[in-house]
Amino acid sequence: MRCRISRVTGLASLLAVVLAGTVGFPVAGIAAEAATRAGPVPWAEQAITAHVDSSLYTGTLDADALKRLRDEGERLFTAKFTPTDGLGRPMATGAITPVKAKRPPQSLFSRTAGMDSNGCSSCHAEPAPGGAGNFAVNVFVSEGFTNADFDSLDPQFSNERNTNHIFGAGLVELLAREMTADLHRLRAETVREARATGKPVEVELVTKGVDFGTLTIQPDGMVDLSGLDGVDTDLVIRPFSQKGVMTSLRQFTINAMNDHHGMEAVERYGARWTGETDFDEDGVSDELIPGDISALVAWQAGLKPPVQKVPDDPRWKQAAAHGDAVFDTLGCNSCHIRALPLNSLKFADPGPFDAAGTLRTGEVPGAVYDLALLDWAATLPRNGDGAVMVPLFGDLKRHRIADARIAALGNELLAQRFVDRDVFQTTELWGIGSTAPYGHRGDLPTLDAVIRAHGGDATPVTRRYEALAETDRSALIAFLKTLVIEP
């Protein structure tokens, strides 16, 4: 399947491309199209030589088909995109919805407003592709979506964020889907009860042992949302991003591809929603088709989850065993829950809970990736009911994590998607031994520092940690350092 490259025709179109080239967007359309008619030469400066045909990957995939699709996804995740592929977005912003830029940027790359990279693995790199990023590759998140670039790095204009790892991300999304379905079921049952009894009914929103507060529903269907805790009013668990505002790997991928690389997915930026095939006006049409996004999702969803690695050093082994107990004694496990039960390893893509602009179940012939086909799945523990116990050390819930006395983790002045500035989703601790530095900005170099930085709801645990004997604090660090990513 050939890349679809826009043909530049007409004087006005040619002039537009030439002008774009003067600000860092080389003229690639005509030459690239001519080259692809005969297939790209081996030395061609492009990453996408063929798009992924999603029609080849529908229904429940067998092991061979899943491997082929994930190989395609890895190829795209580790690719270094070029303007021939569609790198750059001269007349589009980094907004998560299609927004035209007021003016093109002064250069192709911009650390503050994007594009800030030509490949996913440039930032998701440590200790392997799909991993975390060091402070040097922090990104900038801003609500200034109408601007092509920012005039300041002051935190009142943009939030600086460190790169999270995505190992085990498929399990995390599956947990979020099951928890969302539970919450929706509880709400529906309560609506029926209130109507049947003619009285207000309050329901406790507890799923997989995580308490998301309460709903009170009146007989006429009116809902009191004031008792919700750590979840959006639509009761959808959004497990991705540090604020917990991204529903799925598919949404996350489409957002990141546009924001960081200027590679735009047809399902959001194409003709269906914008009436254009080249929304960012870089001379390349249909830069990422649905099959490309599906391949990226399949690869990320199948990344091996982090593990607990027992150290060979007898001193470390003994200290980690003690720290394991300290973790629970302090109450760290009240939010960093060791494991959550997952009933099914079958990952449907597209998923069921995304908003418009991200494909959803039923909109296209989808696929099911049975993660049980992957080698690492056999190592996951199960509970007495046969559910997989996902050892994420998290709760997929938002908490207030800063206050006036301990403000280090509340260093952002911009709210994101209506989530308060000092509220963040619990960071999953699996893999934390492989992903220093720490904190939302990646500016805390040690585990001791990030533990001491916990304020807000976590203040009592922080105070207990500070009161521990040094040997106990050291033992807790020894335990956390055993939670690693094994590529």
N, C-alpha and C positions, 0 to 999 in steps of 0.2 A: 504494500500500500504506500503510495507516494505522499510526501508532505504536500499540503495544499498551500501554495504560496501565491499571494495576490499578484496579478499582472498589472503593472503600472501603465495606464493608458491615458492619453489626453495631456495637453500642456499644463493644465491646472494641477493634475495629479502629480506629474513629473516635477513641477516646481515645488509642491508640498514636500515631496520626498527629498529633494535636494536641500531645501531649507532645514528639514529635520536632520540631515547629515551634518549640517554646520554646528549643531549643538550636541553632537556625540552619537547620533543615530545613523550609521553608514547606510548608503544606498545599496540594498541587497536584493530587492524584490525581483528585478528583471534577470540579473545574472543567476540568482538562485533557482528561479523557475526553469531557465534554460538548462541548468545543470541537472535538475531532478528529472527532466524528461528522459534522460539516459541513465539516471541513477547517479548519486553523488560519487565523486572520485574518492579514493581512500583517504586522501589528505584534506577533504572538505572540512571547513570550519563550521560544522553544525553537529548538534547532538542528536536531533530527532531525524533519523533517516526513514522511518516508517512509523505511523501511528498504530496504536493497539486497537484491533478490531474486536469490539465488545461482543459482537454476535458469535464469536468463537468461544465465548466463556459465559454461558447461561446455564441456569439450573444448578444443581448441586455438583460441584466440580470433583472429579476424582483426583487422586494424588498427582498424577502426571500433569493434568491441566492446571491444577493449583500451582505446581512448581513452575510451569511455563509462564503463567501470569505473574507470579511473584518475581521471576527473573526479569520480566519486562519492567516491573515496578522498581526493582533495584537498579536497573539500567537508567531509568529516569531520575531516581533519587540521587544517584551519584554522578549524573551528567553535569557537564559544564555548558550551560546554554549560551547561544550566541544570537546576534540580531537576525541571522537567517532562520533560527527557530522561532523568533518572536520576542527575544530578550528585550526588555525595555517597554516603557509605557509613556511615551512623550506627551500624550494628551489624555491620560487617565490618572487618577490618584490612587493611593493605597487603600481607599475605602473598601469596606466589605460588600458594598453595593456599587453598581456601576455609576461612577461620578466622573464627569469630564474635568480635566485640569483647566485652570484659567490661562495657563501659559506653560510651554514646555520647560523642563528643567535645564539648567545650564550645562549639565554633563550627564552621561549615561548613569553613573553610580552616585548615590547620595547616602551617607551613613545615617542621616537623620530622618529622611522621608522615604527612603527606598528609591529606586532599587538599591539594595545594599549587598547583594550577592548574586552570583550567576549559577548557584547550585544548592540544593537542599543540604547536602553533606558538607558544605562549607562551614555551616554553623552546628548542625547536628553531627558532631564528629568524634566526641570523646566518650568511651575509648574506641569507638568504631562507628561507621555510618549508622545513623539512628540514635546516636548518643547525645550528650549534652554539649554545651559550648562554654568556653572560658569567657572571662570578662571582656576580652578583646573583641568578641563577636556579638556583644549585646545589641539588641534592636531597640528601636524607638517607636512607641505606640502613642498615637495622638488622635484627638477628636477633630483636628483641623483638616478634615477630609476634603475641603474645597480648595485647598492649596496644593500646588505641585511640590513645594518644598517649605521648610520651616525656617524662620529667621533666628531661632534661638533654641538652645538646648536646656534652658531653664525649665525646671520641673513643672512650672505652671503651664507650659506649652506641650510638653511631651513626657511620657513615662518611659524610663529606660528599663528594659527587661532582659534578664538572662535567659539562655536557651535551655529548655527542659529536654531530658531524654525521652524517647518514645518506645523503649523496650517494654514489651508486655501490653502495648496500647490496645491491641485487639481484645484482650481480656477485660481491660478497663471499660471499653465501650460496651461490651456485652453486659457487664455488671450494671452500667448506667441504664441500659435499655430495660433490663429486668426490673430494676428499682423504679424506673419511670412507670412501667406497666403496673407494678404493685400500687403505686400512689394513685394512678388513674382509676384502678379497680376500687380502691378504698373510697375515693371521691364518688364514683358512680353508685356504689352500694349505699353510701350515706344519703345521697340525693333520693334514692328510691325509698329509704326508710323514713326520711323526713316527710316525703309526700304521702306515704302510706299512713303514718301516725298523726300527721297534722301538727307536729311539734318540732322545734329546733333540735337538731342532732349534732353533737360534736364528735369528731373522729380524730384519733391519734394517728399521725402519719409516720408509722414505723415500718421500715423495710430492711431486711437483712441485718436487723439489730441497730440500725441507724435511725435516730429520732429527728424528724424534720418538722416538729411542732404539731399544730392542730388546725383543723378547719371546722367551722360551725356553719351548718347549712339550714336555711329556713324552709318551711313547707312550700313556699312559692318558688324555691330554687335559688334565692339570693344567698350569696356565700360571703362569710366573714373571713377575710384573709389575714387578719391581724395576728393570728397565732402561728403563722408560718415561721420557720427557722431554717435558714441556710439553703433555701431552694427558691426558684422563681415561682411566680403566681400561677403559671401554667403547669406546675408540678413536673417539669421535664428536668431530669438530672443532666447537667452539661459538664462532662468530666474533663474537658481539655482547656488549656491555657491556665495561667496562674490565678486568674480570677474565677475560673470555672464558668466560662461563658460560651464555649464552643461545644456543640452537641455531638459532633461526630468527626471521625478522621476525614471523611469526605469534605465536610465543611471547612475543617482546619486546613486541608490540603489546598482547596480552591482559594481560600483567603490568602494563604502564605505564598502561593504561586504568583498571584497578582501583586501582592504587596512587596515581596522581597525580590522577585525576579522579573516582574512585568510579563509573566507568562499567563495568559488569560484563558480560562476554561469556557468552552462554548456554552455549557449548561447555565452559566450565569451572565456572561458578557457577550454571548452570541445573538443571532438574529431573533430568537424567541423572545428575549427580554429587552433588547436594546434596538432591534431593527437594523443592526450592523453586524458584519462579519469581521470587522477590524476596528473594534471600539476604541482601542488606544492609539489608532492611527500611526502605527509603526511600519506599515507596508506588508504585514503578514496576517493572513486571515486564519481563523479557526486554529488557534495556536495549540490548544489542548482539547482533544475530543473526549467524550465520556469514557471511552476505553482506556485512554491514558490515565485519567483520574482513577478509574477502577483498579488499574494495575498498581498505582502508587498506594492505594488503600490496602490492597491485598498484601503488598510487601510489608507495610507498616503493621497491619493487623497480625501478621504472622511472626513478628519479631519475638524472639525468645524472651520470656520474662526474666528479670534479675533473680538472683539466687542468694542464699546465705552460704557462704563458703567458710568452712571450718579451717582456721589457720593451722599451719604445721607447727609453728612456734608454741611450745608448751605453756609459756608465760601468757602469750596472747590468748591461747585457747582457754586457759583458766580465767583470765580477766573477762573475756567475752561471755563466758557462762555466768559469771557474777553480774555483769552488766545487763544480761538478758533479764534477770530478776529485777534489777534496779529499774529497768524500763517500765515494768508493770507497777512496781511499788510507788514510783513517782506519779503515775497516772498518765504517762505519755500515751498509753494505749486507749485512752478515752476518745481521742481523735485519730491517732495513728493506729487504727485497729489492725491487728496483725494479719487477719485474713477475712475475706468476705466470701460467702457461698455463691457459686455460679451453677445454674441448673443445666445450661446447654453451651457447648462449644461451637455451635453453628452460627457463623457470622454472615448475615444477609447484607448484601450491598447492591443497590442503595438501601439505606436503613429507614426505619419507620417514623422518626420524630423530627426530621430536619424541616426548616422553613423554606419558603419559596426561594429559588436561586440555587438550591442544592437538590439534586435529584432525590426522589423519595420512592419507597416501595410502591410498585404499581405503575409508576410513570414510564418505565422502560422495562424490557425483559431483564431481570436482575440475575445475580448469581449468589450462591451460598458457598462460603469457604468454611469447611469443617476443620477447625483448628486441631481436632483430635488426630488428623492425618499427619501432623508435624511431630517430629521426633521428641521435642521437649514436652509435649502434652502428657506423655506417659509418666513423667516425673512429678506431676502436680498431685498433691495429696487430696484425698476425698473425705468427706465426713460420713457419718453413719447412714445418711439418706442418699448417698451416692453423688452428692453435689461436689463439684471441684472447689477446693478452698484456694482462692487466689490470694497469695501472700503479699499484698500491695502495701501494707502498713499505712492505710488511709481510710477515709470514710466517704469520699466524693461529696462532701458538704462544705459550705462556706462558713467561716468563722471570723469574728472580729479579732484581729491579731496584733493590734497596736493601740496604744492609749497615750495620754499626755506624759506619763512617766517613762514608758518604754515604747519609743516611737520609731525604732530603727526599721521595722518591717512595714511601717506606714509612711514610707518616704515619697509617695505619689500624691500629686495635687490634682490630678484629673481622675474623675470617676470613669468607669468603663462599663458600657452596656447597663447602666442604671445600678451597678453594684458600688456600694460606698467605697471610698478611698482606702479605708483601713480594714476592709473585708477581703479575704482571700480564701480560696479553696485549700483545704488541708493538703499539703504536699505529700505525695506518696513517698515513703522512705526507701522502698526497694531500689537498689542501685545507688544509694547515697554515698556508699564508700568509694564509688568510681566517678563521682560527679562534682568534686570541688571546683570552684568556690560556691558559696551558698547564699541564700536570700534571693528575693525577687529581682534584685539588681545584680546579683553575683558579686557583691562587694564585701562579703564576710568570708575570710579565708579558712576558717576552721569550724568544725562542728560545735565546739565549745562556744564560739562567738554567736552562732545562729541560735543555739538553745537559749543563751542569755538574752537574745534579742526578742524573744516571744513575749508580747504584752497582751492587752485585751483579755479575751476569754482564757488565754493560757497563762495568765500572770501567776495563779497559785502554783502551777507546776514549775514555773521558772523560779519562784521563791524557794520551793523545796529543793530544786537542783542546786541553787546557790548555797543552800544550807548543808549540803552533803559534805562528807569528808572527801578529801582530794582523791583517795583511793577509789571511792564509789563513783565520783565523776569520771575518773580515768577509765573505770571499768565500763561505764555506759558508752563512752567513746569507742572503746575496744569492741563492744558489741555492734555498734552502728557501722563500724568500718568493715564488718563481715558481710554487710548487705551490698553485694557487688553485681556488676554487669559482666557476664561472660559471653563475649561475641561468639 
